Amino acid sequence: MKYLQDSKFDAIMMDPVLPCGPIVAEYLSLPSVYFMRGLPCTLDYKATQCPSPFSYVPRTFTSISDHMTFMERVKNLLVGFSEPLLCYVFYLKYEKLASEFLHREVTVLELFSKASIWLMRYDFIFEYPRPIMPNMVYIGGINCEQKKPLSKKPSGL
């Protein structure tokens, strides 16, 4: 930590799925740039205060589209209600670590909400439409591998 403090970095760029980077950014009082695909339990949208209503936005791993029937909306609602418990269990040890390290009570959501910019590896083509905040930028396709071009179709077909 001494080395990082002495280095006088301008910002920290990280994938915050495991919140060690946000803890270090908070400790060093540095702006954070998140480069990520998404956080569990839609914490990325909660941290940026994006609306994410159960009746409109399908939850991860539900296999539901954005054109939901009534029963799919009920399923989505139940999955959405279970997310806070799952995230609490997943991130509990990081909240304890952050609170010990920063010498004050802190939540993971509070740490994530300090991000300056979110570079989201999403693509409007593949995602459901949803509102995002101005500091969230979709940069989809950045992790796609360049493939060989398609072979030319034979002229006799």
Disulfide bonds with the S-S distance in Angstrom:
Cys41-Cys87 2.00
